[in-house]
């Protein structure tokens, strides 16, 4: 079990999420950045981030960062 992942990957969010599916399935909280504008090549917006992480729900937004909670884990 992983309690918390803080991911600051400068536009590689999709790679991190796709490559880390097994770990994210065991992760309670995931904190990462997003933007409505592409600040880094490959950076995704919040809607895409949430689609890639269907088991995670939005807990809080901090400017361009977001805290998500895995709803499958208690």
mmCIF file of the N, C-alpha and C atoms, coordinates in Angstrom:
data_MODEL
# 
_entry.id   MODEL 
# 
loop_
_atom_site.group_PDB 
_atom_site.id 
_atom_site.type_symbol 
_atom_site.label_atom_id 
_atom_site.label_alt_id 
_atom_site.label_comp_id 
_atom_site.label_asym_id 
_atom_site.label_entity_id 
_atom_site.label_seq_id 
_atom_site.pdbx_PDB_ins_code 
_atom_site.Cartn_x 
_atom_site.Cartn_y 
_atom_site.Cartn_z 
_atom_site.occupancy 
_atom_site.B_iso_or_equiv 
_atom_site.pdbx_formal_charge 
_atom_site.auth_seq_id 
_atom_site.auth_comp_id 
_atom_site.auth_asym_id 
_atom_site.auth_atom_id 
_atom_site.pdbx_PDB_model_num 
ATOM 1   N N  . UNK A 1 1  ? 0.845   -1.175 0.000   1.00 0.00 ? 1  UNK A N  1 
ATOM 2   C CA . UNK A 1 1  ? 0.000   0.000  0.000   1.00 0.00 ? 1  UNK A CA 1 
ATOM 3   C C  . UNK A 1 1  ? 0.895   1.244  0.000   1.00 0.00 ? 1  UNK A C  1 
ATOM 4   N N  . UNK A 1 2  ? 0.501   2.223  -0.796  1.00 0.00 ? 2  UNK A N  1 
ATOM 5   C CA . UNK A 1 2  ? 1.181   3.516  -0.862  1.00 0.00 ? 2  UNK A CA 1 
ATOM 6   C C  . UNK A 1 2  ? 0.192   4.556  -0.349  1.00 0.00 ? 2  UNK A C  1 
ATOM 7   N N  . UNK A 1 3  ? 0.609   5.342  0.622   1.00 0.00 ? 3  UNK A N  1 
ATOM 8   C CA . UNK A 1 3  ? -0.301  6.354  1.172   1.00 0.00 ? 3  UNK A CA 1 
ATOM 9   C C  . UNK A 1 3  ? -0.420  7.586  0.291   1.00 0.00 ? 3  UNK A C  1 
ATOM 10  N N  . UNK A 1 4  ? 0.704   8.022  -0.311  1.00 0.00 ? 4  UNK A N  1 
ATOM 11  C CA . UNK A 1 4  ? 0.692   9.305  -0.999  1.00 0.00 ? 4  UNK A CA 1 
ATOM 12  C C  . UNK A 1 4  ? 1.770   9.349  -2.077  1.00 0.00 ? 4  UNK A C  1 
ATOM 13  N N  . UNK A 1 5  ? 1.396   9.790  -3.271  1.00 0.00 ? 5  UNK A N  1 
ATOM 14  C CA . UNK A 1 5  ? 2.363   10.053 -4.342  1.00 0.00 ? 5  UNK A CA 1 
ATOM 15  C C  . UNK A 1 5  ? 2.235   11.516 -4.728  1.00 0.00 ? 5  UNK A C  1 
ATOM 16  N N  . UNK A 1 6  ? 3.349   12.214 -4.738  1.00 0.00 ? 6  UNK A N  1 
ATOM 17  C CA . UNK A 1 6  ? 3.430   13.599 -5.204  1.00 0.00 ? 6  UNK A CA 1 
ATOM 18  C C  . UNK A 1 6  ? 4.204   13.542 -6.505  1.00 0.00 ? 6  UNK A C  1 
ATOM 19  N N  . UNK A 1 7  ? 3.544   13.817 -7.613  1.00 0.00 ? 7  UNK A N  1 
ATOM 20  C CA . UNK A 1 7  ? 4.159   13.689 -8.932  1.00 0.00 ? 7  UNK A CA 1 
ATOM 21  C C  . UNK A 1 7  ? 4.294   15.055 -9.594  1.00 0.00 ? 7  UNK A C  1 
ATOM 22  N N  . UNK A 1 8  ? 5.519   15.506 -9.736  1.00 0.00 ? 8  UNK A N  1 
ATOM 23  C CA . UNK A 1 8  ? 5.829   16.737 -10.464 1.00 0.00 ? 8  UNK A CA 1 
ATOM 24  C C  . UNK A 1 8  ? 6.701   16.305 -11.631 1.00 0.00 ? 8  UNK A C  1 
ATOM 25  N N  . UNK A 1 9  ? 6.054   15.947 -12.744 1.00 0.00 ? 9  UNK A N  1 
ATOM 26  C CA . UNK A 1 9  ? 6.766   15.277 -13.838 1.00 0.00 ? 9  UNK A CA 1 
ATOM 27  C C  . UNK A 1 9  ? 6.832   16.100 -15.123 1.00 0.00 ? 9  UNK A C  1 
ATOM 28  N N  . UNK A 1 10 ? 6.518   17.377 -15.031 1.00 0.00 ? 10 UNK A N  1 
ATOM 29  C CA . UNK A 1 10 ? 6.732   18.330 -16.125 1.00 0.00 ? 10 UNK A CA 1 
ATOM 30  C C  . UNK A 1 10 ? 6.216   17.857 -17.492 1.00 0.00 ? 10 UNK A C  1 
ATOM 31  N N  . UNK A 1 11 ? 4.964   17.432 -17.551 1.00 0.00 ? 11 UNK A N  1 
ATOM 32  C CA . UNK A 1 11 ? 4.363   17.056 -18.822 1.00 0.00 ? 11 UNK A CA 1 
ATOM 33  C C  . UNK A 1 11 ? 4.346   15.572 -19.107 1.00 0.00 ? 11 UNK A C  1 
ATOM 34  N N  . UNK A 1 12 ? 4.868   14.767 -18.206 1.00 0.00 ? 12 UNK A N  1 
ATOM 35  C CA . UNK A 1 12 ? 4.896   13.310 -18.413 1.00 0.00 ? 12 UNK A CA 1 
ATOM 36  C C  . UNK A 1 12 ? 3.816   12.606 -17.584 1.00 0.00 ? 12 UNK A C  1 
ATOM 37  N N  . UNK A 1 13 ? 2.741   13.310 -17.276 1.00 0.00 ? 13 UNK A N  1 
ATOM 38  C CA . UNK A 1 13 ? 1.678   12.737 -16.447 1.00 0.00 ? 13 UNK A CA 1 
ATOM 39  C C  . UNK A 1 13 ? 1.067   11.492 -17.079 1.00 0.00 ? 13 UNK A C  1 
ATOM 40  N N  . UNK A 1 14 ? 0.814   11.530 -18.375 1.00 0.00 ? 14 UNK A N  1 
ATOM 41  C CA . UNK A 1 14 ? 0.218   10.366 -19.048 1.00 0.00 ? 14 UNK A CA 1 
ATOM 42  C C  . UNK A 1 14 ? 1.154   9.166  -18.941 1.00 0.00 ? 14 UNK A C  1 
ATOM 43  N N  . UNK A 1 15 ? 2.434   9.372  -19.178 1.00 0.00 ? 15 UNK A N  1 
ATOM 44  C CA . UNK A 1 15 ? 3.406   8.278  -19.067 1.00 0.00 ? 15 UNK A CA 1 
ATOM 45  C C  . UNK A 1 15 ? 3.428   7.713  -17.653 1.00 0.00 ? 15 UNK A C  1 
ATOM 46  N N  . UNK A 1 16 ? 3.428   8.587  -16.668 1.00 0.00 ? 16 UNK A N  1 
ATOM 47  C CA . UNK A 1 16 ? 3.439   8.152  -15.273 1.00 0.00 ? 16 UNK A CA 1 
ATOM 48  C C  . UNK A 1 16 ? 2.196   7.332  -14.950 1.00 0.00 ? 16 UNK A C  1 
ATOM 49  N N  . UNK A 1 17 ? 1.036   7.819  -15.344 1.00 0.00 ? 17 UNK A N  1 
ATOM 50  C CA . UNK A 1 17 ? -0.224  7.137  -15.039 1.00 0.00 ? 17 UNK A CA 1 
ATOM 51  C C  . UNK A 1 17 ? -0.309  5.805  -15.773 1.00 0.00 ? 17 UNK A C  1 
ATOM 52  N N  . UNK A 1 18 ? 0.010   5.791  -17.045 1.00 0.00 ? 18 UNK A N  1 
ATOM 53  C CA . UNK A 1 18 ? -0.060  4.546  -17.812 1.00 0.00 ? 18 UNK A CA 1 
ATOM 54  C C  . UNK A 1 18 ? 0.958   3.520  -17.328 1.00 0.00 ? 18 UNK A C  1 
ATOM 55  N N  . UNK A 1 19 ? 2.152   3.960  -17.008 1.00 0.00 ? 19 UNK A N  1 
ATOM 56  C CA . UNK A 1 19 ? 3.187   3.041  -16.550 1.00 0.00 ? 19 UNK A CA 1 
ATOM 57  C C  . UNK A 1 19 ? 3.056   2.639  -15.096 1.00 0.00 ? 19 UNK A C  1 
ATOM 58  N N  . UNK A 1 20 ? 2.292   3.410  -14.332 1.00 0.00 ? 20 UNK A N  1 
ATOM 59  C CA . UNK A 1 20 ? 2.183   3.150  -12.899 1.00 0.00 ? 20 UNK A CA 1 
ATOM 60  C C  . UNK A 1 20 ? 0.841   2.603  -12.457 1.00 0.00 ? 20 UNK A C  1 
ATOM 61  N N  . UNK A 1 21 ? 0.095   1.981  -13.347 1.00 0.00 ? 21 UNK A N  1 
ATOM 62  C CA . UNK A 1 21 ? -1.256  1.511  -13.023 1.00 0.00 ? 21 UNK A CA 1 
ATOM 63  C C  . UNK A 1 21 ? -1.297  0.589  -11.805 1.00 0.00 ? 21 UNK A C  1 
ATOM 64  N N  . UNK A 1 22 ? -0.365  -0.347 -11.706 1.00 0.00 ? 22 UNK A N  1 
ATOM 65  C CA . UNK A 1 22 ? -0.379  -1.280 -10.566 1.00 0.00 ? 22 UNK A CA 1 
ATOM 66  C C  . UNK A 1 22 ? -0.115  -0.548 -9.257  1.00 0.00 ? 22 UNK A C  1 
ATOM 67  N N  . UNK A 1 23 ? 0.820   0.381  -9.272  1.00 0.00 ? 23 UNK A N  1 
ATOM 68  C CA . UNK A 1 23 ? 1.125   1.137  -8.061  1.00 0.00 ? 23 UNK A CA 1 
ATOM 69  C C  . UNK A 1 23 ? -0.016  2.090  -7.721  1.00 0.00 ? 23 UNK A C  1 
ATOM 70  N N  . UNK A 1 24 ? -0.559  2.785  -8.706  1.00 0.00 ? 24 UNK A N  1 
ATOM 71  C CA . UNK A 1 24 ? -1.666  3.710  -8.445  1.00 0.00 ? 24 UNK A CA 1 
ATOM 72  C C  . UNK A 1 24 ? -2.896  2.991  -7.906  1.00 0.00 ? 24 UNK A C  1 
ATOM 73  N N  . UNK A 1 25 ? -3.116  1.751  -8.307  1.00 0.00 ? 25 UNK A N  1 
ATOM 74  C CA . UNK A 1 25 ? -4.249  0.974  -7.797  1.00 0.00 ? 25 UNK A CA 1 
ATOM 75  C C  . UNK A 1 25 ? -4.120  0.740  -6.294  1.00 0.00 ? 25 UNK A C  1 
ATOM 76  N N  . UNK A 1 26 ? -2.899  0.812  -5.765  1.00 0.00 ? 26 UNK A N  1 
ATOM 77  C CA . UNK A 1 26 ? -2.636  0.603  -4.333  1.00 0.00 ? 26 UNK A CA 1 
ATOM 78  C C  . UNK A 1 26 ? -2.301  1.913  -3.619  1.00 0.00 ? 26 UNK A C  1 
ATOM 79  N N  . UNK A 1 27 ? -2.579  3.045  -4.259  1.00 0.00 ? 27 UNK A N  1 
ATOM 80  C CA . UNK A 1 27 ? -2.221  4.356  -3.718  1.00 0.00 ? 27 UNK A CA 1 
ATOM 81  C C  . UNK A 1 27 ? -3.463  5.087  -3.211  1.00 0.00 ? 27 UNK A C  1 
ATOM 82  N N  . UNK A 1 28 ? -3.417  5.552  -1.972  1.00 0.00 ? 28 UNK A N  1 
ATOM 83  C CA . UNK A 1 28 ? -4.568  6.256  -1.387  1.00 0.00 ? 28 UNK A CA 1 
ATOM 84  C C  . UNK A 1 28 ? -4.759  7.664  -1.963  1.00 0.00 ? 28 UNK A C  1 
ATOM 85  N N  . UNK A 1 29 ? -3.680  8.440  -2.025  1.00 0.00 ? 29 UNK A N  1 
ATOM 86  C CA . UNK A 1 29 ? -3.758  9.823  -2.507  1.00 0.00 ? 29 UNK A CA 1 
ATOM 87  C C  . UNK A 1 29 ? -2.715  10.064 -3.589  1.00 0.00 ? 29 UNK A C  1 
ATOM 88  N N  . UNK A 1 30 ? -3.118  10.842 -4.588  1.00 0.00 ? 30 UNK A N  1 
ATOM 89  C CA . UNK A 1 30 ? -2.241  11.186 -5.708  1.00 0.00 ? 30 UNK A CA 1 
ATOM 90  C C  . UNK A 1 30 ? -2.312  12.698 -5.908  1.00 0.00 ? 30 UNK A C  1 
ATOM 91  N N  . UNK A 1 31 ? -1.161  13.349 -5.859  1.00 0.00 ? 31 UNK A N  1 
ATOM 92  C CA . UNK A 1 31 ? -1.073  14.804 -5.999  1.00 0.00 ? 31 UNK A CA 1 
ATOM 93  C C  . UNK A 1 31 ? -0.230  15.100 -7.233  1.00 0.00 ? 31 UNK A C  1 
ATOM 94  N N  . UNK A 1 32 ? -0.773  15.886 -8.156  1.00 0.00 ? 32 UNK A N  1 
ATOM 95  C CA . UNK A 1 32 ? -0.034  16.203 -9.373  1.00 0.00 ? 32 UNK A CA 1 
ATOM 96  C C  . UNK A 1 32 ? -0.498  17.545 -9.919  1.00 0.00 ? 32 UNK A C  1 
ATOM 97  N N  . UNK A 1 33 ? 0.161   17.981 -10.970 1.00 0.00 ? 33 UNK A N  1 
ATOM 98  C CA . UNK A 1 33 ? -0.215  19.251 -11.585 1.00 0.00 ? 33 UNK A CA 1 
ATOM 99  C C  . UNK A 1 33 ? -1.023  19.016 -12.853 1.00 0.00 ? 33 UNK A C  1 
ATOM 100 N N  . UNK A 1 34 ? -1.746  20.034 -13.248 1.00 0.00 ? 34 UNK A N  1 
ATOM 101 C CA . UNK A 1 34 ? -2.511  20.030 -14.491 1.00 0.00 ? 34 UNK A CA 1 
ATOM 102 C C  . UNK A 1 34 ? -2.608  21.473 -14.956 1.00 0.00 ? 34 UNK A C  1 
ATOM 103 N N  . UNK A 1 35 ? -3.064  21.663 -16.176 1.00 0.00 ? 35 UNK A N  1 
ATOM 104 C CA . UNK A 1 35 ? -3.272  23.018 -16.666 1.00 0.00 ? 35 UNK A CA 1 
ATOM 105 C C  . UNK A 1 35 ? -4.284  22.998 -17.796 1.00 0.00 ? 35 UNK A C  1 
ATOM 106 N N  . UNK A 1 36 ? -5.046  24.048 -17.906 1.00 0.00 ? 36 UNK A N  1 
ATOM 107 C CA . UNK A 1 36 ? -5.953  24.197 -19.041 1.00 0.00 ? 36 UNK A CA 1 
ATOM 108 C C  . UNK A 1 36 ? -5.169  24.561 -20.295 1.00 0.00 ? 36 UNK A C  1 
ATOM 109 N N  . UNK A 1 37 ? -3.977  25.120 -20.094 1.00 0.00 ? 37 UNK A N  1 
ATOM 110 C CA . UNK A 1 37 ? -3.068  25.445 -21.191 1.00 0.00 ? 37 UNK A CA 1 
ATOM 111 C C  . UNK A 1 37 ? -1.871  24.503 -21.100 1.00 0.00 ? 37 UNK A C  1 
ATOM 112 N N  . UNK A 1 38 ? -1.322  24.131 -22.249 1.00 0.00 ? 38 UNK A N  1 
ATOM 113 C CA . UNK A 1 38 ? -0.170  23.236 -22.247 1.00 0.00 ? 38 UNK A CA 1 
ATOM 114 C C  . UNK A 1 38 ? 1.088   24.040 -21.896 1.00 0.00 ? 38 UNK A C  1 
ATOM 115 N N  . UNK A 1 39 ? 1.524   23.943 -20.644 1.00 0.00 ? 39 UNK A N  1 
ATOM 116 C CA . UNK A 1 39 ? 2.726   24.637 -20.188 1.00 0.00 ? 39 UNK A CA 1 
ATOM 117 C C  . UNK A 1 39 ? 3.973   23.837 -20.517 1.00 0.00 ? 39 UNK A C  1 
ATOM 118 N N  . UNK A 1 40 ? 3.835   22.498 -20.517 1.00 0.00 ? 40 UNK A N  1 
ATOM 119 C CA . UNK A 1 40 ? 4.905   21.579 -20.873 1.00 0.00 ? 40 UNK A CA 1 
ATOM 120 C C  . UNK A 1 40 ? 4.375   20.683 -21.973 1.00 0.00 ? 40 UNK A C  1 
ATOM 121 N N  . UNK A 1 41 ? 5.224   20.269 -22.869 1.00 0.00 ? 41 UNK A N  1 
ATOM 122 C CA . UNK A 1 41 ? 4.795   19.371 -23.942 1.00 0.00 ? 41 UNK A CA 1 
ATOM 123 C C  . UNK A 1 41 ? 4.205   18.108 -23.335 1.00 0.00 ? 41 UNK A C  1 
ATOM 124 N N  . UNK A 1 42 ? 2.990   17.764 -23.735 1.00 0.00 ? 42 UNK A N  1 
ATOM 125 C CA . UNK A 1 42 ? 2.331   16.563 -23.252 1.00 0.00 ? 42 UNK A CA 1 
ATOM 126 C C  . UNK A 1 42 ? 1.548   16.737 -21.966 1.00 0.00 ? 42 UNK A C  1 
ATOM 127 N N  . UNK A 1 43 ? 1.569   17.919 -21.375 1.00 0.00 ? 43 UNK A N  1 
ATOM 128 C CA . UNK A 1 43 ? 0.826   18.136 -20.137 1.00 0.00 ? 43 UNK A CA 1 
ATOM 129 C C  . UNK A 1 43 ? -0.670  18.024 -20.400 1.00 0.00 ? 43 UNK A C  1 
ATOM 130 N N  . UNK A 1 44 ? -1.387  17.381 -19.489 1.00 0.00 ? 44 UNK A N  1 
ATOM 131 C CA . UNK A 1 44 ? -2.816  17.149 -19.695 1.00 0.00 ? 44 UNK A CA 1 
ATOM 132 C C  . UNK A 1 44 ? -3.654  18.090 -18.829 1.00 0.00 ? 44 UNK A C  1 
ATOM 133 N N  . UNK A 1 45 ? -4.910  18.240 -19.240 1.00 0.00 ? 45 UNK A N  1 
ATOM 134 C CA . UNK A 1 45 ? -5.828  19.071 -18.457 1.00 0.00 ? 45 UNK A CA 1 
ATOM 135 C C  . UNK A 1 45 ? -6.520  18.208 -17.396 1.00 0.00 ? 45 UNK A C  1 
ATOM 136 N N  . UNK A 1 46 ? -7.298  18.848 -16.541 1.00 0.00 ? 46 UNK A N  1 
ATOM 137 C CA . UNK A 1 46 ? -7.922  18.142 -15.428 1.00 0.00 ? 46 UNK A CA 1 
ATOM 138 C C  . UNK A 1 46 ? -8.912  17.082 -15.907 1.00 0.00 ? 46 UNK A C  1 
ATOM 139 N N  . UNK A 1 47 ? -9.694  17.375 -16.907 1.00 0.00 ? 47 UNK A N  1 
ATOM 140 C CA . UNK A 1 47 ? -10.679 16.400 -17.410 1.00 0.00 ? 47 UNK A CA 1 
ATOM 141 C C  . UNK A 1 47 ? -9.988  15.131 -17.901 1.00 0.00 ? 47 UNK A C  1 
ATOM 142 N N  . UNK A 1 48 ? -8.892  15.284 -18.621 1.00 0.00 ? 48 UNK A N  1 
ATOM 143 C CA . UNK A 1 48 ? -8.147  14.124 -19.121 1.00 0.00 ? 48 UNK A CA 1 
ATOM 144 C C  . UNK A 1 48 ? -7.518  13.355 -17.971 1.00 0.00 ? 48 UNK A C  1 
ATOM 145 N N  . UNK A 1 49 ? -6.995  14.073 -17.006 1.00 0.00 ? 49 UNK A N  1 
ATOM 146 C CA . UNK A 1 49 ? -6.397  13.442 -15.828 1.00 0.00 ? 49 UNK A CA 1 
ATOM 147 C C  . UNK A 1 49 ? -7.425  12.563 -15.116 1.00 0.00 ? 49 UNK A C  1 
ATOM 148 N N  . UNK A 1 50 ? -8.613  13.086 -14.913 1.00 0.00 ? 50 UNK A N  1 
ATOM 149 C CA . UNK A 1 50 ? -9.661  12.324 -14.235 1.00 0.00 ? 50 UNK A CA 1 
ATOM 150 C C  . UNK A 1 50 ? -10.137 11.134 -15.059 1.00 0.00 ? 50 UNK A C  1 
ATOM 151 N N  . UNK A 1 51 ? -10.149 11.252 -16.373 1.00 0.00 ? 51 UNK A N  1 
ATOM 152 C CA . UNK A 1 51 ? -10.513 10.117 -17.233 1.00 0.00 ? 51 UNK A CA 1 
ATOM 153 C C  . UNK A 1 51 ? -9.489  8.997  -17.132 1.00 0.00 ? 51 UNK A C  1 
ATOM 154 N N  . UNK A 1 52 ? -8.218  9.370  -17.014 1.00 0.00 ? 52 UNK A N  1 
ATOM 155 C CA . UNK A 1 52 ? -7.154  8.370  -16.898 1.00 0.00 ? 52 UNK A CA 1 
ATOM 156 C C  . UNK A 1 52 ? -7.133  7.689  -15.528 1.00 0.00 ? 52 UNK A C  1 
ATOM 157 N N  . UNK A 1 53 ? -7.763  8.302  -14.547 1.00 0.00 ? 53 UNK A N  1 
ATOM 158 C CA . UNK A 1 53 ? -7.782  7.789  -13.174 1.00 0.00 ? 53 UNK A CA 1 
ATOM 159 C C  . UNK A 1 53 ? -9.225  7.637  -12.685 1.00 0.00 ? 53 UNK A C  1 
ATOM 160 N N  . UNK A 1 54 ? -9.986  6.720  -13.283 1.00 0.00 ? 54 UNK A N  1 
ATOM 161 C CA . UNK A 1 54 ? -11.414 6.627  -12.962 1.00 0.00 ? 54 UNK A CA 1 
ATOM 162 C C  . UNK A 1 54 ? -11.721 6.248  -11.514 1.00 0.00 ? 54 UNK A C  1 
ATOM 163 N N  . UNK A 1 55 ? -10.785 5.615  -10.811 1.00 0.00 ? 55 UNK A N  1 
ATOM 164 C CA . UNK A 1 55 ? -11.020 5.244  -9.417  1.00 0.00 ? 55 UNK A CA 1 
ATOM 165 C C  . UNK A 1 55 ? -10.718 6.379  -8.449  1.00 0.00 ? 55 UNK A C  1 
ATOM 166 N N  . UNK A 1 56 ? -10.150 7.467  -8.970  1.00 0.00 ? 56 UNK A N  1 
ATOM 167 C CA . UNK A 1 56 ? -9.775  8.596  -8.127  1.00 0.00 ? 56 UNK A CA 1 
ATOM 168 C C  . UNK A 1 56 ? -10.811 9.720  -8.233  1.00 0.00 ? 56 UNK A C  1 
ATOM 169 N N  . UNK A 1 57 ? -11.067 10.335 -7.113  1.00 0.00 ? 57 UNK A N  1 
ATOM 170 C CA . UNK A 1 57 ? -11.999 11.461 -7.053  1.00 0.00 ? 57 UNK A CA 1 
ATOM 171 C C  . UNK A 1 57 ? -11.257 12.701 -6.580  1.00 0.00 ? 57 UNK A C  1 
ATOM 172 N N  . UNK A 1 58 ? -11.688 13.832 -7.082  1.00 0.00 ? 58 UNK A N  1 
ATOM 173 C CA . UNK A 1 58 ? -11.090 15.113 -6.717  1.00 0.00 ? 58 UNK A CA 1 
ATOM 174 C C  . UNK A 1 58 ? -11.351 15.428 -5.251  1.00 0.00 ? 58 UNK A C  1 
ATOM 175 N N  . UNK A 1 59 ? -10.291 15.725 -4.521  1.00 0.00 ? 59 UNK A N  1 
ATOM 176 C CA . UNK A 1 59 ? -10.412 16.145 -3.127  1.00 0.00 ? 59 UNK A CA 1 
ATOM 177 C C  . UNK A 1 59 ? -10.272 17.659 -3.037  1.00 0.00 ? 59 UNK A C  1 
ATOM 178 N N  . UNK A 1 60 ? -9.241  18.197 -3.702  1.00 0.00 ? 60 UNK A N  1 
ATOM 179 C CA . UNK A 1 60 ? -8.998  19.638 -3.611  1.00 0.00 ? 60 UNK A CA 1 
ATOM 180 C C  . UNK A 1 60 ? -8.106  20.103 -4.755  1.00 0.00 ? 60 UNK A C  1 
ATOM 181 N N  . UNK A 1 61 ? -8.347  21.324 -5.226  1.00 0.00 ? 61 UNK A N  1 
ATOM 182 C CA . UNK A 1 61 ? -7.482  21.961 -6.229  1.00 0.00 ? 61 UNK A CA 1 
ATOM 183 C C  . UNK A 1 61 ? -6.660  23.042 -5.561  1.00 0.00 ? 61 UNK A C  1 
ATOM 184 N N  . UNK A 1 62 ? -5.386  23.089 -5.891  1.00 0.00 ? 62 UNK A N  1 
ATOM 185 C CA . UNK A 1 62 ? -4.464  24.104 -5.383  1.00 0.00 ? 62 UNK A CA 1 
ATOM 186 C C  . UNK A 1 62 ? -3.886  24.823 -6.592  1.00 0.00 ? 62 UNK A C  1 
ATOM 187 N N  . UNK A 1 63 ? -4.573  25.818 -7.102  1.00 0.00 ? 63 UNK A N  1 
ATOM 188 C CA . UNK A 1 63 ? -4.086  26.484 -8.309  1.00 0.00 ? 63 UNK A CA 1 
ATOM 189 C C  . UNK A 1 63 ? -4.014  25.497 -9.455  1.00 0.00 ? 63 UNK A C  1 
ATOM 190 N N  . UNK A 1 64 ? -2.805  25.197 -9.921  1.00 0.00 ? 64 UNK A N  1 
ATOM 191 C CA . UNK A 1 64 ? -2.614  24.239 -11.009 1.00 0.00 ? 64 UNK A CA 1 
ATOM 192 C C  . UNK A 1 64 ? -2.266  22.845 -10.538 1.00 0.00 ? 64 UNK A C  1 
ATOM 193 N N  . UNK A 1 65 ? -2.462  22.575 -9.246  1.00 0.00 ? 65 UNK A N  1 
ATOM 194 C CA . UNK A 1 65 ? -2.216  21.244 -8.693  1.00 0.00 ? 65 UNK A CA 1 
ATOM 195 C C  . UNK A 1 65 ? -3.538  20.670 -8.207  1.00 0.00 ? 65 UNK A C  1 
ATOM 196 N N  . UNK A 1 66 ? -3.574  19.353 -8.092  1.00 0.00 ? 66 UNK A N  1 
ATOM 197 C CA . UNK A 1 66 ? -4.804  18.699 -7.673  1.00 0.00 ? 66 UNK A CA 1 
ATOM 198 C C  . UNK A 1 66 ? -4.475  17.520 -6.756  1.00 0.00 ? 66 UNK A C  1 
ATOM 199 N N  . UNK A 1 67 ? -5.300  17.346 -5.734  1.00 0.00 ? 67 UNK A N  1 
ATOM 200 C CA . UNK A 1 67 ? -5.194  16.203 -4.839  1.00 0.00 ? 67 UNK A CA 1 
ATOM 201 C C  . UNK A 1 67 ? -6.358  15.272 -5.137  1.00 0.00 ? 67 UNK A C  1 
ATOM 202 N N  . UNK A 1 68 ? -6.033  14.027 -5.421  1.00 0.00 ? 68 UNK A N  1 
ATOM 203 C CA . UNK A 1 68 ? -7.038  13.014 -5.747  1.00 0.00 ? 68 UNK A CA 1 
ATOM 204 C C  . UNK A 1 68 ? -6.990  11.888 -4.727  1.00 0.00 ? 68 UNK A C  1 
ATOM 205 N N  . UNK A 1 69 ? -8.131  11.267 -4.457  1.00 0.00 ? 69 UNK A N  1 
ATOM 206 C CA . UNK A 1 69 ? -8.212  10.155 -3.529  1.00 0.00 ? 69 UNK A CA 1 
ATOM 207 C C  . UNK A 1 69 ? -8.750  8.919  -4.245  1.00 0.00 ? 69 UNK A C  1 
ATOM 208 N N  . UNK A 1 70 ? -8.096  7.805  -4.024  1.00 0.00 ? 70 UNK A N  1 
ATOM 209 C CA . UNK A 1 70 ? -8.523  6.527  -4.609  1.00 0.00 ? 70 UNK A CA 1 
ATOM 210 C C  . UNK A 1 70 ? -9.751  6.046  -3.854  1.00 0.00 ? 70 UNK A C  1 
ATOM 211 N N  . UNK A 1 71 ? -10.886 6.011  -4.524  1.00 0.00 ? 71 UNK A N  1 
ATOM 212 C CA . UNK A 1 71 ? -12.152 5.628  -3.893  1.00 0.00 ? 71 UNK A CA 1 
ATOM 213 C C  . UNK A 1 71 ? -12.263 4.137  -3.634  1.00 0.00 ? 71 UNK A C  1 
ATOM 214 N N  . UNK A 1 72 ? -11.400 3.348  -4.235  1.00 0.00 ? 72 UNK A N  1 
ATOM 215 C CA . UNK A 1 72 ? -11.433 1.902  -3.996  1.00 0.00 ? 72 UNK A CA 1 
ATOM 216 C C  . UNK A 1 72 ? -10.764 1.512  -2.687  1.00 0.00 ? 72 UNK A C  1 
ATOM 217 N N  . UNK A 1 73 ? -9.968  2.400  -2.137  1.00 0.00 ? 73 UNK A N  1 
ATOM 218 C CA . UNK A 1 73 ? -9.248  2.108  -0.897  1.00 0.00 ? 73 UNK A CA 1 
ATOM 219 C C  . UNK A 1 73 ? -9.896  2.842  0.263   1.00 0.00 ? 73 UNK A C  1 
ATOM 220 N N  . UNK A 1 74 ? -10.025 2.183  1.357   1.00 0.00 ? 74 UNK A N  1 
ATOM 221 C CA . UNK A 1 74 ? -10.613 2.792  2.559   1.00 0.00 ? 74 UNK A CA 1 
ATOM 222 C C  . UNK A 1 74 ? -9.546  3.260  3.492   1.00 0.00 ? 74 UNK A C  1 
# 
